[in-house]
Amino acid sequence: MNNDEKFIDIAIELSKKSMYPYGAIIVKNGEIIGRSDADVPVSKTGFSHAELRAIENAMEHIGGHLCAEGGKGCTIYSSCEPCAMCMGAILYTGIERLVYGATLEDSKRCVNEILAKAEDVADICKNRKIEIIKELHRDKAVEVLKNWTL
């Protein structure tokens, strides 16, 4: 099992324990520096998506902003493809890699139908480059979505 597989499995495990079936972690130099299951300020808002919670937790961990330089060398692992809002935040931070499991189409029954693909959002933001690894362990992530009940 490579590091991407190990870390996406952690994000998927977090999604199993979350109120909504999504989980995310941020990794830098092989160390998890942000987790969506951490109690961070954004969790008290209506925008408590897994990716945003992981970003907030990473900023607390490094003691400052994760923007641009702070995002260098970081990978965000998300159990599901990020929505347009979260993808914008990921690009804003300068995170260099995104690895996700399930697709937005896979999660349609759990979320509204704002289906702006992560790579489409990334294509619009030409000033930030990000490598995207799609659908890693998708079957495991989709299983969590299928088993989710409110």
C-alpha positions as CSV (number, residue, x, y, z in Angstrom):
1,M,0.0,0.0,0.0
2,N,1.5,3.4,-1.0
3,N,1.1,6.6,1.0
4,D,-1.8,7.9,-1.1
5,E,-3.7,4.7,-0.4
6,K,-2.9,4.8,3.3
7,F,-4.0,8.5,3.7
8,I,-7.1,8.2,1.5
9,D,-8.2,5.3,3.7
10,I,-7.8,7.6,6.8
11,A,-10.0,10.2,5.2
12,I,-12.6,7.5,4.4
13,E,-12.5,6.3,8.0
14,L,-13.2,9.8,9.2
15,S,-16.2,10.0,6.8
16,K,-17.7,6.9,8.6
17,K,-17.7,8.7,11.9
18,S,-18.8,12.2,10.7
19,M,-22.3,13.6,10.9
20,Y,-22.3,13.8,7.1
21,P,-20.4,11.1,5.2
22,Y,-17.3,13.1,4.3
23,G,-13.8,13.2,5.7
24,A,-10.6,14.9,4.9
25,I,-7.0,15.2,6.1
26,I,-4.0,17.4,5.1
27,V,-0.6,15.8,4.9
28,K,2.8,17.5,4.8
29,N,6.1,15.7,4.8
30,G,4.3,12.4,5.7
31,E,2.6,13.9,8.7
32,I,-1.1,14.6,9.1
33,I,-1.3,18.4,10.0
34,G,-5.1,18.8,9.5
35,R,-8.1,16.7,10.2
36,S,-11.8,17.2,9.5
37,D,-12.7,15.5,12.8
38,A,-10.9,18.2,14.8
39,D,-13.0,20.8,16.7
40,V,-12.2,23.9,14.7
41,P,-14.0,27.2,14.4
42,V,-15.5,26.6,11.0
43,S,-17.3,23.6,12.5
44,K,-19.7,26.0,14.2
45,T,-20.9,27.5,10.8
46,G,-23.0,26.3,8.0
47,F,-19.9,25.8,5.9
48,S,-18.4,23.0,8.0
49,H,-17.4,20.8,5.0
50,A,-14.7,18.3,5.7
51,E,-12.1,20.0,3.5
52,L,-12.6,23.4,5.2
53,R,-12.4,21.8,8.7
54,A,-9.1,20.1,7.7
55,I,-7.7,23.4,6.4
56,E,-8.7,25.3,9.6
57,N,-7.1,22.5,11.7
58,A,-3.9,22.6,9.6
59,M,-3.7,26.4,10.1
60,E,-4.0,25.9,13.8
61,H,-1.3,23.2,13.6
62,I,1.2,25.3,11.8
63,G,0.3,28.4,13.8
64,G,-0.6,30.6,10.9
65,H,-2.1,30.8,7.4
66,L,-1.8,28.0,5.1
67,C,-2.0,30.3,2.1
68,A,0.4,30.0,-0.8
69,E,3.8,29.2,0.8
70,G,2.3,27.3,3.7
71,G,0.5,25.0,1.3
72,K,3.7,24.0,-0.4
73,G,4.3,20.3,-0.1
74,C,0.8,19.7,1.2
75,T,-1.7,17.1,-0.1
76,I,-5.3,17.1,0.9
77,Y,-7.0,13.7,1.0
78,S,-10.8,13.8,0.8
79,S,-13.2,10.9,0.9
80,C,-15.2,12.7,-1.9
81,E,-14.4,15.1,-4.7
82,P,-14.6,18.6,-3.2
83,C,-17.4,21.0,-4.0
84,A,-16.7,24.3,-5.8
85,M,-16.5,26.2,-2.5
86,C,-14.0,23.7,-1.0
87,M,-12.0,23.5,-4.2
88,G,-11.7,27.3,-4.2
89,A,-10.4,27.2,-0.6
90,I,-7.9,24.4,-1.5
91,L,-6.6,26.4,-4.4
92,Y,-6.4,29.6,-2.2
93,T,-4.2,27.8,0.3
94,G,-1.7,26.7,-2.3
95,I,-2.1,23.0,-1.5
96,E,-0.2,21.2,-4.2
97,R,-2.1,17.9,-4.5
98,L,-5.6,16.7,-4.1
99,V,-6.5,13.0,-3.8
100,Y,-10.2,12.0,-3.5
101,G,-12.3,8.9,-3.5
102,A,-15.9,9.2,-4.4
103,T,-17.1,11.7,-7.1
104,L,-19.6,14.4,-6.7
105,E,-22.0,12.4,-8.8
106,D,-21.6,9.5,-6.3
107,S,-22.7,11.8,-3.5
108,K,-25.7,13.4,-5.2
109,R,-28.2,11.8,-2.8
110,C,-26.3,13.2,0.2
111,V,-25.8,16.8,-1.1
112,N,-27.4,19.3,-3.3
113,E,-26.7,19.2,-7.0
114,I,-24.0,21.8,-7.3
115,L,-21.7,19.6,-9.4
116,A,-18.9,21.9,-10.5
117,K,-16.1,19.4,-11.0
118,A,-12.9,20.0,-8.9
119,E,-10.7,19.9,-12.0
120,D,-13.0,22.5,-13.8
121,V,-12.6,24.9,-10.8
122,A,-8.8,24.2,-10.9
123,D,-8.7,25.0,-14.6
124,I,-10.3,28.4,-14.1
125,C,-7.7,29.3,-11.4
126,K,-4.6,29.4,-13.7
127,N,-2.4,31.1,-11.1
128,R,-2.5,28.0,-8.8
129,K,-1.4,24.6,-10.0
130,I,-2.6,21.5,-8.3
131,E,-2.2,17.8,-9.1
132,I,-5.5,15.9,-8.9
133,I,-5.6,12.1,-8.3
134,K,-9.2,11.0,-8.9
135,E,-11.2,8.2,-7.5
136,L,-8.6,6.4,-5.4
137,H,-10.4,3.7,-3.4
138,R,-13.7,5.0,-4.8
139,D,-15.5,1.8,-4.0
140,K,-14.7,2.2,-0.2
141,A,-15.8,5.9,-0.3
142,V,-19.0,5.1,-2.2
143,E,-19.9,2.4,0.3
144,V,-19.9,5.0,3.1
145,L,-22.2,7.3,1.0
146,K,-24.6,4.4,0.3
147,N,-24.8,3.5,4.0
148,W,-25.3,7.1,5.2
149,T,-28.6,8.0,6.9
150,L,-29.5,11.4,8.4
